[in-house]
Amino acid sequence: MTTSTATSQSSSTTEPTREEKTSFVREEIVGKMVCGYMVGDIKRLLEIKVIENYDGNCNFPIALYVFSCMDFLGYLFAENKYNPSGDTAKRINAYIDLFFTDKAKAEIEPHKTEFVDTFRNGLSHEFFPKISGISRINDSLMSISEKGYWVMDADILARMFLESVENLKKFSTHVTVSCRAYDRYSEIQKENIQSKTHTVSSSTARSSMATTTTLPLELIKRLDADDNVGVPSSKGDTGVAGLEKLNRKNDL
């Protein structure tokens, strides 16, 4: 497919209806991405047996993964629209305020500043939390180590997130909320396509039985097979959910 053909096809797409947006959010974003991928990954991670004083307990991966989920979902569902490439603390705190239980929010409230700055940002950018620790065996979300630094429990944070999903599912049934989440998700994908059109499009064109990749309805395109000559096929991956279930209105 030539660039001009792709451009012409993209410009001919139509805006999805509110019903289509709501259906996409319910089935793909909440149903598959959140309840499937996110919840499924977290539950599998929590099944990893903790061996005290031993490496490989996945303290950091569990905590960082949960922060990543809250960051992404906070951007999609918060009433205010935050910068998708910034405003990390605002997006995570928006998710907590909207969906965490009152008990969980009460535990987090005294630690909101270090919650993102120390733990999320430290894990993301410096590998370690900043002058603090991550556990999997404590009885409360936040505790103090023998040396006097803060310790956050990854398992408790993960369970708080799992509990929050029930509130997210209820919240996302509102049409206005679903349309807002769809539009923000769509914007992210449009920017991805604009920056790496061939790479992103190629990844959506070919799928194996274990592969799922989602673009919003109006962005789905079918590519010519010639575009993928010489590119090896994936044996399986998890993209963002449910391409095979979407209605290809604008296929060539």
Secondary structure, 3 states (H helix, E strand, C coil): CCHHHHHHHHHCCCCCCHHHHHHHHHHHHHHHHHHHHHHHHHHHHHCCCCCCCCCCCCHHHHHHHHHHHHHHHHHHHCCCCCCCCCCHHHHHHHHHHHHCCHHHHHHHHHHHHHHHHHHHHHHHHHCCCCCCEEECCCCCCEEECCCCCEEEEHHHHHHHHHHHHHHHHHHCCCHHHHHHHHHHHHHHHHHHHHHCHHHHHHHHHCCCCCEECCCCHHHCCCCCHHHHCCCCCCCCEECCCCHHHCCCCCCC
